[in-house]
Amino acid sequence: MLAAGTTVALCQPIVRIEFNSVFRSWARRLRRSQVERLVEAAQERLRGGQRSLFVHAITPSDAAAKRRFLFRYGHLLVDQVLSTLTVARVRLTNDLLARSTDEAVSASLDSLDAVHAAVARLLGEQLKIPPAIVSFDSDFDRVDDLHVWVR
């Protein structure tokens, strides 16, 4: 994608909600020792020169604080990946919500996937290109006239 000069369009709040949903499902399956190792690895990497996640250095003490720390670290990593791409940020407007409702109804998508499809269509209209999306989610196969790059 980088070599082709592709612009990635996204709605940042929806990306965060998607990340939180996936991370929550994954984190629930972790054992306490796995969480401890992940927190230690994240703290070590932050000490190694990456920008700090927090105003004050913290050492999470209870299970909830450790998971919160890992969520924030995950957000930092997602932001770092996005910073390597050309990103067009799209606001979550009433028009985009109406478009996402149309996508949800016509292709039986869940609400977050419907927003992603609506963003792809909006960008396609604005750039006068066919709408496309990068996703491992086979649900997007049901969306008419939407090219899915990865499965």
PyRosetta script that sets phi, psi and omega in degrees:
from pyrosetta import init, pose_from_sequence

init()
pose = pose_from_sequence("MLAAGTTVALCQPIVRIEFNSVFRSWARRLRRSQVERLVEAAQERLRGGQRSLFVHAITPSDAAAKRRFLFRYGHLLVDQVLSTLTVARVRLTNDLLARSTDEAVSASLDSLDAVHAAVARLLGEQLKIPPAIVSFDSDFDRVDDLHVWVR")
pose.set_psi(1, -37.2)
pose.set_omega(1, -178.6)
pose.set_phi(2, -65.2)
pose.set_psi(2, -42.4)
pose.set_omega(2, -178.0)
pose.set_phi(3, -65.3)
pose.set_psi(3, -31.4)
pose.set_omega(3, -178.7)
pose.set_phi(4, -82.1)
pose.set_psi(4, -6.4)
pose.set_omega(4, -179.8)
pose.set_phi(5, 71.5)
pose.set_psi(5, 31.0)
pose.set_omega(5, -176.9)
pose.set_phi(6, -69.4)
pose.set_psi(6, 139.2)
pose.set_omega(6, 173.1)
pose.set_phi(7, -96.5)
pose.set_psi(7, 131.2)
pose.set_omega(7, 178.3)
pose.set_phi(8, -99.5)
pose.set_psi(8, 120.7)
pose.set_omega(8, 177.7)
pose.set_phi(9, -100.0)
pose.set_psi(9, 135.5)
pose.set_omega(9, 179.0)
pose.set_phi(10, -153.1)
pose.set_psi(10, 157.4)
pose.set_omega(10, 173.6)
pose.set_phi(11, -107.5)
pose.set_psi(11, 103.3)
pose.set_omega(11, -170.7)
pose.set_phi(12, -51.1)
pose.set_psi(12, -45.3)
pose.set_omega(12, 179.3)
pose.set_phi(13, -60.7)
pose.set_psi(13, -36.3)
pose.set_omega(13, -180.0)
pose.set_phi(14, -69.6)
pose.set_psi(14, -39.1)
pose.set_omega(14, 176.7)
pose.set_phi(15, -60.5)
pose.set_psi(15, -43.5)
pose.set_omega(15, 178.5)
pose.set_phi(16, -62.6)
pose.set_psi(16, -43.4)
pose.set_omega(16, 180.0)
pose.set_phi(17, -63.2)
pose.set_psi(17, -43.2)
pose.set_omega(17, 177.7)
pose.set_phi(18, -60.4)
pose.set_psi(18, -46.9)
pose.set_omega(18, 179.4)
pose.set_phi(19, -59.2)
pose.set_psi(19, -47.6)
pose.set_omega(19, -178.5)
pose.set_phi(20, -59.8)
pose.set_psi(20, -39.8)
pose.set_omega(20, 179.9)
pose.set_phi(21, -64.7)
pose.set_psi(21, -48.2)
pose.set_omega(21, 180.0)
pose.set_phi(22, -65.7)
pose.set_psi(22, -44.9)
pose.set_omega(22, -177.8)
pose.set_phi(23, -63.5)
pose.set_psi(23, -41.5)
pose.set_omega(23, -179.6)
pose.set_phi(24, -59.7)
pose.set_psi(24, -44.9)
pose.set_omega(24, 179.2)
pose.set_phi(25, -62.3)
pose.set_psi(25, -42.3)
pose.set_omega(25, -179.9)
pose.set_phi(26, -68.5)
pose.set_psi(26, -45.2)
pose.set_omega(26, -175.4)
pose.set_phi(27, -66.2)
pose.set_psi(27, -29.4)
pose.set_omega(27, 178.8)
pose.set_phi(28, -60.5)
pose.set_psi(28, -30.3)
pose.set_omega(28, -176.4)
pose.set_phi(29, -84.8)
pose.set_psi(29, -6.8)
pose.set_omega(29, -177.8)
pose.set_phi(30, -76.7)
pose.set_psi(30, 143.7)
pose.set_omega(30, 171.7)
pose.set_phi(31, -85.1)
pose.set_psi(31, 161.5)
pose.set_omega(31, -177.7)
pose.set_phi(32, -54.5)
pose.set_psi(32, -41.7)
pose.set_omega(32, -178.6)
pose.set_phi(33, -65.7)
pose.set_psi(33, -34.4)
pose.set_omega(33, 178.2)
pose.set_phi(34, -68.1)
pose.set_psi(34, -40.8)
pose.set_omega(34, 177.2)
pose.set_phi(35, -62.2)
pose.set_psi(35, -43.2)
pose.set_omega(35, 179.6)
pose.set_phi(36, -58.1)
pose.set_psi(36, -46.3)
pose.set_omega(36, -179.3)
pose.set_phi(37, -64.6)
pose.set_psi(37, -39.7)
pose.set_omega(37, 179.1)
pose.set_phi(38, -65.3)
pose.set_psi(38, -42.5)
pose.set_omega(38, 178.4)
pose.set_phi(39, -62.6)
pose.set_psi(39, -45.0)
pose.set_omega(39, 179.2)
pose.set_phi(40, -61.3)
pose.set_psi(40, -43.3)
pose.set_omega(40, -179.8)
pose.set_phi(41, -65.1)
pose.set_psi(41, -41.2)
pose.set_omega(41, 179.3)
pose.set_phi(42, -65.4)
pose.set_psi(42, -43.1)
pose.set_omega(42, 178.9)
pose.set_phi(43, -63.5)
pose.set_psi(43, -40.8)
pose.set_omega(43, 179.1)
pose.set_phi(44, -63.1)
pose.set_psi(44, -43.1)
pose.set_omega(44, 179.7)
pose.set_phi(45, -64.9)
pose.set_psi(45, -38.3)
pose.set_omega(45, 178.4)
pose.set_phi(46, -66.5)
pose.set_psi(46, -38.8)
pose.set_omega(46, 177.7)
pose.set_phi(47, -67.5)
pose.set_psi(47, -22.7)
pose.set_omega(47, -177.6)
pose.set_phi(48, -79.2)
pose.set_psi(48, 11.5)
pose.set_omega(48, 172.9)
pose.set_phi(49, 118.9)
pose.set_psi(49, -8.2)
pose.set_omega(49, 177.1)
pose.set_phi(50, -73.0)
pose.set_psi(50, 153.9)
pose.set_omega(50, 179.5)
pose.set_phi(51, -61.1)
pose.set_psi(51, 148.0)
pose.set_omega(51, -175.4)
pose.set_phi(52, -75.1)
pose.set_psi(52, 144.5)
pose.set_omega(52, 176.7)
pose.set_phi(53, -79.8)
pose.set_psi(53, -22.8)
pose.set_omega(53, -170.3)
pose.set_phi(54, -130.7)
pose.set_psi(54, 156.2)
pose.set_omega(54, 176.7)
pose.set_phi(55, -65.0)
pose.set_psi(55, -42.3)
pose.set_omega(55, 179.5)
pose.set_phi(56, -113.0)
pose.set_psi(56, 142.8)
pose.set_omega(56, 175.4)
pose.set_phi(57, -65.1)
pose.set_psi(57, 134.7)
pose.set_omega(57, -179.6)
pose.set_phi(58, -126.6)
pose.set_psi(58, 156.4)
pose.set_omega(58, 169.3)
pose.set_phi(59, -124.1)
pose.set_psi(59, 104.9)
pose.set_omega(59, -177.4)
pose.set_phi(60, -61.8)
pose.set_psi(60, 136.6)
pose.set_omega(60, -174.3)
pose.set_phi(61, -106.7)
pose.set_psi(61, -45.7)
pose.set_omega(61, -178.5)
pose.set_phi(62, -100.7)
pose.set_psi(62, 172.7)
pose.set_omega(62, -175.0)
pose.set_phi(63, -60.5)
pose.set_psi(63, -42.0)
pose.set_omega(63, -179.5)
pose.set_phi(64, -64.6)
pose.set_psi(64, -41.5)
pose.set_omega(64, 179.5)
pose.set_phi(65, -65.7)
pose.set_psi(65, -36.7)
pose.set_omega(65, 178.8)
pose.set_phi(66, -66.7)
pose.set_psi(66, -42.9)
pose.set_omega(66, 178.3)
pose.set_phi(67, -67.0)
pose.set_psi(67, -38.8)
pose.set_omega(67, 177.3)
pose.set_phi(68, -61.2)
pose.set_psi(68, -43.2)
pose.set_omega(68, 177.1)
pose.set_phi(69, -58.9)
pose.set_psi(69, -45.2)
pose.set_omega(69, -178.9)
pose.set_phi(70, -67.2)
pose.set_psi(70, -37.4)
pose.set_omega(70, 174.6)
pose.set_phi(71, -58.0)
pose.set_psi(71, -49.2)
pose.set_omega(71, -178.1)
pose.set_phi(72, -65.0)
pose.set_psi(72, -37.7)
pose.set_omega(72, 176.5)
pose.set_phi(73, -64.5)
pose.set_psi(73, -42.0)
pose.set_omega(73, 177.0)
pose.set_phi(74, -60.8)
pose.set_psi(74, -41.2)
pose.set_omega(74, 176.4)
pose.set_phi(75, -60.0)
pose.set_psi(75, -41.6)
pose.set_omega(75, 178.5)
pose.set_phi(76, -60.5)
pose.set_psi(76, -43.9)
pose.set_omega(76, -179.5)
pose.set_phi(77, -65.5)
pose.set_psi(77, -40.9)
pose.set_omega(77, 176.7)
pose.set_phi(78, -61.4)
pose.set_psi(78, -44.8)
pose.set_omega(78, 178.8)
pose.set_phi(79, -61.0)
pose.set_psi(79, -37.3)
pose.set_omega(79, 178.7)
pose.set_phi(80, -65.3)
pose.set_psi(80, -41.9)
pose.set_omega(80, 177.5)
pose.set_phi(81, -62.8)
pose.set_psi(81, -46.2)
pose.set_omega(81, -179.4)
pose.set_phi(82, -63.2)
pose.set_psi(82, -30.1)
pose.set_omega(82, -178.9)
pose.set_phi(83, -68.5)
pose.set_psi(83, -15.7)
pose.set_omega(83, 179.0)
pose.set_phi(84, -86.9)
pose.set_psi(84, -7.7)
pose.set_omega(84, -176.4)
pose.set_phi(85, -109.4)
pose.set_psi(85, 161.9)
pose.set_omega(85, 169.8)
pose.set_phi(86, -83.7)
pose.set_psi(86, 113.7)
pose.set_omega(86, -172.4)
pose.set_phi(87, -114.9)
pose.set_psi(87, 131.1)
pose.set_omega(87, 170.5)
pose.set_phi(88, -107.0)
pose.set_psi(88, 112.4)
pose.set_omega(88, -178.8)
pose.set_phi(89, -84.3)
pose.set_psi(89, 135.6)
pose.set_omega(89, -177.4)
pose.set_phi(90, -115.3)
pose.set_psi(90, 131.0)
pose.set_omega(90, 178.5)
pose.set_phi(91, -77.2)
pose.set_psi(91, 146.1)
pose.set_omega(91, 176.2)
pose.set_phi(92, -84.3)
pose.set_psi(92, 93.5)
pose.set_omega(92, -176.4)
pose.set_phi(93, -104.7)
pose.set_psi(93, 171.7)
pose.set_omega(93, 176.1)
pose.set_phi(94, -61.8)
pose.set_psi(94, -37.4)
pose.set_omega(94, 177.8)
pose.set_phi(95, -62.4)
pose.set_psi(95, -44.2)
pose.set_omega(95, 179.2)
pose.set_phi(96, -65.5)
pose.set_psi(96, -38.4)
pose.set_omega(96, 176.9)
pose.set_phi(97, -63.9)
pose.set_psi(97, -40.2)
pose.set_omega(97, 177.4)
pose.set_phi(98, -64.1)
pose.set_psi(98, -42.4)
pose.set_omega(98, 177.4)
pose.set_phi(99, -62.1)
pose.set_psi(99, -40.7)
pose.set_omega(99, -178.7)
pose.set_phi(100, -67.3)
pose.set_psi(100, -34.0)
pose.set_omega(100, 175.7)
pose.set_phi(101, -62.3)
pose.set_psi(101, -43.3)
pose.set_omega(101, 177.0)
pose.set_phi(102, -59.7)
pose.set_psi(102, -42.6)
pose.set_omega(102, 178.9)
pose.set_phi(103, -64.6)
pose.set_psi(103, -42.2)
pose.set_omega(103, -179.6)
pose.set_phi(104, -62.4)
pose.set_psi(104, -43.3)
pose.set_omega(104, -178.7)
pose.set_phi(105, -70.1)
pose.set_psi(105, -47.5)
pose.set_omega(105, -173.9)
pose.set_phi(106, -71.8)
pose.set_psi(106, -29.7)
pose.set_omega(106, -176.1)
pose.set_phi(107, -119.3)
pose.set_psi(107, 8.1)
pose.set_omega(107, -178.8)
pose.set_phi(108, 53.7)
pose.set_psi(108, 46.9)
pose.set_omega(108, 177.9)
pose.set_phi(109, -91.9)
pose.set_psi(109, 153.5)
pose.set_omega(109, 171.1)
pose.set_phi(110, -72.1)
pose.set_psi(110, 167.8)
pose.set_omega(110, -170.4)
pose.set_phi(111, -62.2)
pose.set_psi(111, -39.3)
pose.set_omega(111, -179.3)
pose.set_phi(112, -71.2)
pose.set_psi(112, -41.6)
pose.set_omega(112, 176.8)
pose.set_phi(113, -63.2)
pose.set_psi(113, -35.9)
pose.set_omega(113, 178.9)
pose.set_phi(114, -63.5)
pose.set_psi(114, -37.4)
pose.set_omega(114, 176.7)
pose.set_phi(115, -65.4)
pose.set_psi(115, -43.2)
pose.set_omega(115, 178.3)
pose.set_phi(116, -59.3)
pose.set_psi(116, -43.7)
pose.set_omega(116, 179.1)
pose.set_phi(117, -64.8)
pose.set_psi(117, -39.8)
pose.set_omega(117, 178.8)
pose.set_phi(118, -65.0)
pose.set_psi(118, -38.3)
pose.set_omega(118, 177.3)
pose.set_phi(119, -64.1)
pose.set_psi(119, -42.7)
pose.set_omega(119, 179.2)
pose.set_phi(120, -61.7)
pose.set_psi(120, -42.3)
pose.set_omega(120, 179.0)
pose.set_phi(121, -66.7)
pose.set_psi(121, -42.2)
pose.set_omega(121, 179.8)
pose.set_phi(122, -60.4)
pose.set_psi(122, -46.8)
pose.set_omega(122, 178.7)
pose.set_phi(123, -63.1)
pose.set_psi(123, -41.2)
pose.set_omega(123, 177.9)
pose.set_phi(124, -59.4)
pose.set_psi(124, -42.8)
pose.set_omega(124, 178.4)
pose.set_phi(125, -64.2)
pose.set_psi(125, -44.4)
pose.set_omega(125, -176.5)
pose.set_phi(126, -66.9)
pose.set_psi(126, -37.5)
pose.set_omega(126, -178.7)
pose.set_phi(127, -93.9)
pose.set_psi(127, -3.4)
pose.set_omega(127, -178.4)
pose.set_phi(128, 57.2)
pose.set_psi(128, 48.5)
pose.set_omega(128, 176.9)
pose.set_phi(129, -130.9)
pose.set_psi(129, 160.4)
pose.set_omega(129, 175.9)
pose.set_phi(130, -64.3)
pose.set_psi(130, 139.0)
pose.set_omega(130, 179.4)
pose.set_phi(131, -67.2)
pose.set_psi(131, 139.9)
pose.set_omega(131, -179.9)
pose.set_phi(132, -143.6)
pose.set_psi(132, 158.2)
pose.set_omega(132, 179.5)
pose.set_phi(133, -144.7)
pose.set_psi(133, 147.8)
pose.set_omega(133, 174.6)
pose.set_phi(134, -105.5)
pose.set_psi(134, 117.5)
pose.set_omega(134, -177.0)
pose.set_phi(135, -161.8)
pose.set_psi(135, 150.8)
pose.set_omega(135, 172.0)
pose.set_phi(136, -92.9)
pose.set_psi(136, -2.8)
pose.set_omega(136, -174.2)
pose.set_phi(137, -82.3)
pose.set_psi(137, 115.8)
pose.set_omega(137, -178.7)
pose.set_phi(138, -71.8)
pose.set_psi(138, -10.5)
pose.set_omega(138, 177.5)
pose.set_phi(139, -60.3)
pose.set_psi(139, -28.9)
pose.set_omega(139, -179.3)
pose.set_phi(140, -69.5)
pose.set_psi(140, -15.0)
pose.set_omega(140, 176.6)
pose.set_phi(141, -63.0)
pose.set_psi(141, -23.5)
pose.set_omega(141, -178.7)
pose.set_phi(142, -79.9)
pose.set_psi(142, -9.8)
pose.set_omega(142, -176.2)
pose.set_phi(143, -85.5)
pose.set_psi(143, 121.5)
pose.set_omega(143, 179.8)
pose.set_phi(144, -65.2)
pose.set_psi(144, 138.7)
pose.set_omega(144, 173.4)
pose.set_phi(145, 59.3)
pose.set_psi(145, 31.6)
pose.set_omega(145, 176.2)
pose.set_phi(146, -121.9)
pose.set_psi(146, 116.6)
pose.set_omega(146, 179.7)
pose.set_phi(147, -80.7)
pose.set_psi(147, 128.2)
pose.set_omega(147, 177.5)
pose.set_phi(148, -106.1)
pose.set_psi(148, 119.5)
pose.set_omega(148, -173.9)
pose.set_phi(149, -76.9)
pose.set_psi(149, -37.1)
pose.set_omega(149, -173.5)
pose.set_phi(150, -129.7)
pose.set_psi(150, 139.3)
pose.set_omega(150, 174.1)
pose.set_phi(151, -135.7)
pose.dump_pdb("model.pdb")
